[in-house]
Amino acid sequence: MNIFERNREDIAKDNPLALSAIRLLQFESEIRELRNKSELYFHLAHDLSAIAPFDCSMLFVRNIVGTFKLELVKNIPDADGSSELVQKIHAWLASDKNVQDKDVLKLSLKEDINFENEKYPFNNILWVPIISAGELNVGLLLFRKKEFTDKHLSLLQRLSKTYGHALGALQPKKSSFFKGKLINTIPAKIILVSGFCVSLFIPIPYSVLASVEVVPDDPFVVTAPFDGVINTIEVETNSIVTKGDLLIQFDDLRARNEKNLAYQRLEVANAKLENITALAFDHIDAGYDQAIAYTEYGLAQLEAAYADEMLAKTQAISAVDGVAIYTDKNDWEGKSIKMGEQILKVADPKKVKYHIELPVSDVIAIKKGTPVTVYLDSSPLGGHTAILDSISYKPALTASGVMAYTLVAMPEEGDNPRIGSRGTARIYSGTSPLIWQLVRRPLQFVRQRLGL
């Protein structure tokens, strides 16, 4: 036994009240050493009985909406918030007049809580409010078979202040505005609600988002001149092309053979015409065949010219200066193509436009000349401004399987983003109240679900 314990026993023999004071100071010291609110709540609901005996306790904590909810019950890990007693207590706590008093209160289970159950053993109740920073956010109900004495009330009144002080130390600091009483007054609440309602009708810019791609404006398009096969593509994708450069070499075997045959037929027709012309001087009947020979010779000339033209088309020549744009050589070389099929483009990198796909579900009232802001993935923080130039008459199915309208926007002069860049376009359409922008999509979803 140490000196302190011997001294405490001596004190207890001489002065029992002094020992009670020491126990109270030690208990208050334990409260101030609690590290968080969870420890404080547990200590309040369970350990308080060591100095102020009771049989059962219920701890209630005010939630974010301002109502008290059951947090802990002594000796019961999971509090049953659906029980009749707890529901009655919640109803009692819901009345502001019941929780305005900052003092410890004696309650009657039957008269105050309005709970009648002869089998319930704990009829004596104490309400212990825990005031922190001038606010009542935690309260403790103590239940006991025996009646609580005035000694209990005075002791719990002191300890409630100690718990409140400890809780205040654990609470995050609030601004002076929320810390005071101004925000809790009825005029302040009316002003706040009125301001919120008014803000719902403030007109703000109305806009929608849509996917966008930078595409060339008025490019030179190379298409297949006939059904055939591509031998080689002579330029690399995204490479510089000058006017007159060879772009594509098509398979020319058939065209070259047809040219040879056409020129052979031309020689035959020419020989026939010369022979008939010579015979016409000696035989009158040969003159009748001369007109036919002339016609056949002219037809052979046309066929030879057509064969020359088709052979020339086996080489695609660039008509402009620019950049070659296509997917990949491996996608085209050695592959059969249909006449009119687009293969590549030669575009001026300084002449671009924005190709926008606006889903049908996001359509708003827009017209030519509407401002557009483009945020490209390559520069998400730098917006490009543009003006809407055209809108498709009806939607079409996009590559991603979405029905969308095709919009074309022209960039500002001097703004030349890289061809092929993708991003998001924000399309503006005047202003509309904030409340409409908040409820538009939910209303649209409900309408589609209900088929209205």
C-alpha atoms as one frame of an Amber mdcrd trajectory, in Angstrom:
protein
   0.000   0.000   0.000   1.489   3.340  -1.049   1.492   6.582   0.888  -1.387
   8.061  -1.164  -3.660   5.090  -0.500  -2.847   5.216   3.245  -3.546   8.938
   3.270  -6.837   8.388   1.438  -7.912   5.792   3.969  -6.982   8.152   6.786
  -8.966  10.920   5.095 -11.944   8.591   4.640 -11.912   7.730   8.336 -11.654
  11.373   9.349 -13.736  13.036   6.546 -15.866  10.938   4.103 -16.882  14.058
   2.188 -13.258  14.756   1.308 -12.957  11.291  -0.214 -16.078  11.932  -2.332
 -14.546  15.171  -3.557 -11.347  13.351  -4.550 -13.344  10.741  -6.467 -15.266
  13.504  -8.257 -12.073  15.304  -9.256 -10.550  12.066 -10.543 -13.690  11.324
 -12.547 -13.684  14.805 -14.086 -10.017  14.330 -14.967 -10.953  11.121 -16.835
 -13.580  13.041 -18.817 -11.098  15.698 -19.921  -8.666  13.030 -21.138 -11.167
  11.507 -23.604  -9.754  11.750 -27.143 -12.834  11.862 -29.373 -16.611  12.097
 -29.335 -17.112   8.320 -29.600 -15.131   7.769 -26.392 -17.006  10.609 -24.695
 -20.416   9.201 -25.700 -19.472   5.741 -24.407 -18.104   7.190 -21.171 -21.249
   9.242 -20.691 -23.635   6.320 -21.278 -21.703   3.650 -19.312 -19.039   4.973
 -16.942 -21.166   7.729 -15.395 -22.893   5.066 -13.273 -19.653   4.615 -11.296
 -20.178   7.950  -9.558 -23.932   8.507 -10.045 -25.601   5.065  -9.904 -28.395
   4.255 -12.363 -29.750   1.095 -13.994 -30.073   2.060 -17.642 -29.161   4.984
 -19.854 -30.069   6.225 -23.306 -27.847   8.725 -25.106 -29.413  10.952 -27.763
 -27.462  13.066 -30.253 -28.888  15.800 -32.467 -28.368  15.055 -36.183 -27.761
  17.450 -39.077 -31.472  18.216 -39.534 -31.807  19.204 -35.871 -33.659  16.179
 -34.416 -32.444  13.929 -31.621 -31.679  10.310 -32.505 -30.794   7.423 -30.202
 -27.029   6.837 -30.186 -26.263   4.444 -27.276 -28.074   2.393 -24.645 -26.282
   1.067 -21.604 -25.453  -2.644 -21.782 -27.169  -3.052 -25.184 -24.796  -2.897
 -28.168 -27.510  -2.248 -30.790 -30.140   0.222 -29.689 -33.601  -0.658 -30.946
 -34.807   2.634 -32.353 -38.134   1.135 -33.414 -39.307   0.173 -29.894 -42.350
   1.885 -28.442 -40.401   3.484 -25.591 -37.781   4.983 -27.898 -40.476   6.294
 -30.232 -42.232   7.969 -27.281 -38.955   9.530 -26.144 -38.279  10.803 -29.674
 -41.725  12.414 -29.658 -40.938  14.088 -26.312 -37.578  15.353 -27.586 -39.181
  16.711 -30.763 -40.924  19.397 -28.693 -38.619  22.392 -28.320 -40.141  23.381
 -24.985 -39.021  20.076 -23.464 -35.337  20.623 -24.283 -35.077  24.370 -23.659
 -34.237  23.930 -19.962 -30.495  23.558 -19.406 -30.896  21.998 -15.960 -31.174
  18.339 -15.001 -34.874  17.382 -14.885 -36.851  14.692 -13.137 -39.370  13.095
 -15.501 -42.339  10.831 -15.171 -42.470   7.891 -17.544 -46.242   8.022 -17.621
 -46.993  11.744 -17.506 -44.027  13.234 -19.403 -43.015  10.454 -21.799 -46.608
   9.188 -22.158 -45.434   5.573 -21.858 -47.544   3.104 -19.824 -46.178  -0.365
 -19.159 -46.603  -1.945 -15.746 -43.900  -4.500 -16.505 -41.239  -1.856 -17.193
 -39.096  -1.730 -14.019 -37.418   1.662 -14.428 -39.997   4.341 -13.718 -37.676
   7.005 -12.332 -36.070   9.117 -15.062 -33.575  11.974 -15.205 -32.932  14.134
 -18.270 -29.309  15.323 -18.314 -28.662  17.939 -21.056 -25.071  18.302 -22.263
 -24.587  21.950 -23.247 -21.614  22.663 -25.507 -20.783  26.138 -26.834 -24.244
  27.305 -25.793 -26.004  24.618 -27.834 -27.824  21.484 -26.741 -26.753  18.720
 -29.139 -26.378  15.782 -26.744 -28.751  14.576 -24.034 -28.760  11.634 -21.616
 -31.786   9.891 -20.104 -31.059   7.934 -16.910 -33.425   5.207 -15.688 -33.550
   3.793 -12.167 -35.818   1.627 -10.036 -35.174   3.747  -6.961 -35.985   7.415
  -6.929 -33.243   9.881  -7.771 -32.269  12.115  -4.812 -31.379  15.796  -4.754
 -27.767  14.707  -4.311 -27.988  12.966  -7.704 -29.385  16.109  -9.310 -26.671
  18.410  -7.974 -23.885  15.956  -8.872 -25.187  15.352 -12.395 -25.696  19.075
 -12.896 -21.977  19.599 -12.256 -20.897  16.627 -14.370 -23.103  17.700 -17.280
 -21.111  20.923 -17.448 -17.853  18.955 -17.359 -19.031  16.716 -20.199 -20.215
  19.795 -22.132 -16.824  21.457 -21.761 -15.061  18.285 -22.952 -17.442  17.950
 -25.878 -16.810  21.557 -26.879 -13.074  20.890 -26.917 -13.632  17.957 -29.276
 -15.952  19.840 -31.636 -14.531  21.490 -34.804 -14.363  25.256 -34.599 -17.292
  27.143 -36.142 -17.310  30.544 -37.685 -18.609  33.389 -35.589 -21.719  33.623
 -37.738 -22.842  30.032 -37.083 -21.570  30.103 -33.547 -23.931  32.862 -32.570
 -27.697  32.898 -32.249 -28.434  35.065 -35.274 -28.732  32.135 -37.667 -31.249
  30.386 -35.403 -33.721  33.253 -35.190 -37.000  33.077 -37.091 -36.315  36.247
 -39.185 -32.938  34.830 -40.202 -34.547  31.562 -41.252 -37.191  33.432 -43.254
 -34.480  35.473 -44.988 -32.486  32.348 -45.804 -35.511  30.483 -47.188 -36.630
  33.533 -49.160 -33.147  33.996 -50.580 -33.035  30.345 -51.612 -36.430  30.581
 -53.337 -35.436  33.759 -55.160 -32.156  32.202 -56.295 -34.092  29.426 -58.041
 -35.513  31.995 -60.463 -32.276  33.803 -61.215 -31.650  33.594 -64.983 -28.348
  31.944 -65.777 -26.783  30.986 -69.123 -28.446  27.871 -70.501 -26.115  25.426
 -72.211 -25.565  21.775 -73.091 -22.459  19.676 -73.646 -21.718  17.559 -76.708
 -18.765  15.701 -78.198 -16.748  17.586 -80.812 -13.997  16.839 -83.339 -11.810
  19.199 -85.338 -12.262  18.389 -89.050 -10.893  20.055 -92.210 -12.988  22.710
 -93.901 -13.444  22.193 -97.687 -10.687  19.569 -98.150  -9.652  17.922-101.439
 -11.281  14.488-101.238  -9.801  11.505-103.071 -12.332   8.782-103.951 -12.074
   5.554-105.922 -12.606   6.321-109.666 -13.680   2.733-110.393 -14.064  -0.670
-108.778 -10.594  -2.034-108.251  -7.669  -2.547-105.914  -5.233  -0.086-104.310
  -1.619  -1.027-104.979   0.126   1.583-102.859  -0.495   4.854-101.068   2.480
   7.015-101.883   2.194   9.531 -99.014   2.296   8.998 -95.266  -0.639  10.048
 -93.155  -0.360  13.581 -91.763   2.479  14.347 -94.177   2.848  17.537 -96.226
   1.560  17.266 -99.805   2.099  19.727-102.653  -0.005  20.185-105.762   0.825
  17.554-108.426   2.169  14.919-105.990   1.195  11.298-106.580  -1.107  10.181
-103.768  -2.414   6.732-104.690  -1.415   4.099-107.244  -4.344   1.846-108.177
  -3.934  -1.536-109.847  -3.598  -0.680-113.587  -3.433  -4.146-115.212  -6.948
  -4.059-116.594  -6.780  -0.399-117.637  -3.431  -0.926-119.404  -4.706  -3.987
-121.294  -7.888  -2.175-122.316  -5.758   0.678-123.615  -3.647  -1.714-125.718
  -6.769  -3.356-127.113  -8.348   0.042-127.840  -5.283   1.193-129.806  -5.189
  -2.074-131.736  -8.831  -1.612-132.694  -7.976   1.948-133.710  -5.219   0.679
-136.038  -7.584  -1.870-137.558 -10.253   0.762-138.124  -7.678   3.107-139.650
  -6.385   0.399-142.019  -9.933  -0.493-143.037 -10.749   3.164-143.723  -7.614
   3.620-145.898  -8.368   0.436-147.871 -11.960   1.441-148.563 -10.889   4.955
-149.522  -8.405   3.528-152.091 -11.023   1.150-153.553 -13.531   3.957-153.863
 -11.559   5.440-156.793 -12.002   2.235-158.825 -15.261   0.784-157.547 -18.372
   2.861-157.039 -19.800   0.290-154.584 -16.831   0.820-152.238 -17.963   4.396
-151.682 -21.014   3.154-149.831 -18.789   1.444-147.243 -16.608   4.512-146.793
 -19.102   6.261-144.465 -19.319   3.194-142.240 -15.529   2.956-142.097 -15.301
   6.619-141.075 -17.802   5.994-138.257 -15.968   2.908-137.031 -12.682   4.806
-137.070 -14.191   7.672-135.042 -15.621   5.179-132.522 -12.217   3.518-132.192
 -10.671   6.930-131.486 -13.191   7.544-128.677 -12.488   4.137-127.156  -8.751
   4.817-127.233  -9.254   8.224-125.581 -11.439   6.629-122.907  -8.791   3.953
-122.308  -6.152   6.695-121.902  -8.398   8.486-119.411  -9.039   5.330-117.357
  -5.330   4.502-117.273  -4.572   8.031-116.095  -7.089   7.602-113.262  -5.080
   4.702-111.865  -2.893   7.417-110.375  -4.506   9.864-107.936  -2.759  13.250
-108.145  -3.164  15.990-105.522  -4.873  19.101-106.835  -4.005  21.268-103.815
  -1.324  21.853-101.215  -2.016  20.571 -97.723  -1.770  17.636 -95.328  -2.708
  14.045 -96.221  -5.390  12.688 -93.911  -6.379   9.023 -93.793  -6.386   6.143
 -91.330  -3.468   3.809 -92.067  -1.744   2.304 -95.103  -2.464  -1.219 -93.936
  -6.180  -0.444 -94.024  -6.061   0.274 -97.759  -3.127  -1.266 -99.609  -4.109
  -4.484-101.354  -7.789  -4.031-100.491 -10.608  -3.975-103.031 -12.627  -0.768
-103.253 -15.912   0.373-104.737 -16.268   3.304-107.074 -16.896   6.510-105.135
 -15.480   5.174-101.863 -13.587   7.875 -99.976  -9.941   7.026 -99.335  -8.126
  10.141 -98.122  -8.293  13.914 -97.889  -5.788  16.654 -98.525  -6.625  19.541
 -96.200  -5.295  22.969 -95.456  -4.373  22.901 -91.712  -5.352  26.561 -91.460
  -8.903  25.870 -92.636 -10.752  23.853 -89.996 -14.210  23.578 -88.452 -15.802
  21.829 -85.479 -17.980  18.772 -86.090 -20.393  18.459 -83.122 -22.714  15.546
 -82.337 -25.584  16.709 -80.105 -27.647  13.804 -78.672 -31.403  14.026 -79.160
 -31.908  13.868 -75.365 -29.895  17.086 -74.904 -31.428  19.185 -77.672 -32.198
  22.778 -76.717 -33.375  25.797 -78.688 -30.349  26.735 -80.774 -29.926  28.559
 -84.054 -27.253  29.631 -86.494 -24.905  32.156 -84.910 -25.161  30.665 -81.408
 -21.868  30.957 -79.486 -19.979  27.744 -78.781 -17.050  27.102 -76.452 -14.824
  24.127 -77.261 -12.634  22.358 -74.694 -10.238  20.000 -76.449  -8.736  17.003
 -74.669  -5.269  18.209 -75.651  -5.839  21.530 -73.838  -8.749  21.101 -71.377
  -8.069  24.395 -69.576  -7.924  26.517 -72.717 -11.335  27.049 -74.284 -11.729
  27.837 -77.992 -14.597  30.077 -79.042 -16.628  29.410 -82.171 -19.908  30.322
 -83.856 -22.535  27.754 -84.849 -22.730  27.637 -88.644 -25.198  24.842 -89.484
 -27.576  22.319 -87.897 -28.705  19.071 -89.510 -32.393  18.775 -90.390 -32.873
  15.436 -88.609 -30.778  13.249 -86.296 -28.739  10.275 -87.443 -27.159   7.284
 -85.722 -23.560   8.032 -84.727 -20.643   5.599 -84.563 -21.253   5.249 -80.824
 -24.852   4.156 -81.429 -26.513   7.397 -80.261 -29.120   9.342 -82.207 -27.695
  12.838 -82.554 -27.952  16.010 -84.596 -24.873  17.090 -86.543 -23.751  20.636
 -85.855 -20.956  22.554 -87.518 -19.236  25.477 -85.794 -16.604  27.749 -87.289
 -13.650  28.859 -85.135 -12.632  32.458 -84.682 -10.255  33.875 -87.230  -6.679
  32.900 -86.451  -7.712  29.994 -84.190  -6.454  26.817 -85.883  -6.589  23.765
 -83.596  -5.012  20.542 -84.809  -7.132  18.475 -87.199  -8.358  15.294 -85.528
  -8.424  16.749 -82.017 -11.419  15.746 -79.919 -13.076  17.211 -76.882 -16.286
  18.682 -75.522 -18.305  21.587 -76.858 -20.560  23.766 -74.711 -23.424  25.180
 -76.768 -25.258  28.172 -75.333 -28.912  29.043 -75.757 -29.749  32.286 -73.994
 -30.739  32.177 -70.313 -33.244  30.245 -68.223 -34.166  30.086 -64.507 -31.914
  27.955 -62.342 -34.859  25.803 -61.226 -35.577  24.767 -64.823 -32.011  23.660
 -65.353 -32.207  21.598 -62.158 -35.478  19.812 -62.980 -35.208  19.533 -66.772
 -33.436  16.194 -66.856 -35.569  14.534 -64.130 -38.740  15.696 -65.913 -37.399
  14.425 -69.211 -36.595  11.041 -67.640 -40.088  10.771 -66.123 -41.715  11.764
 -69.410 -39.779   9.115 -71.320 -40.571   6.458 -68.724 -44.266   7.253 -68.683
 -44.483   7.733 -72.426 -45.955  11.235 -72.167
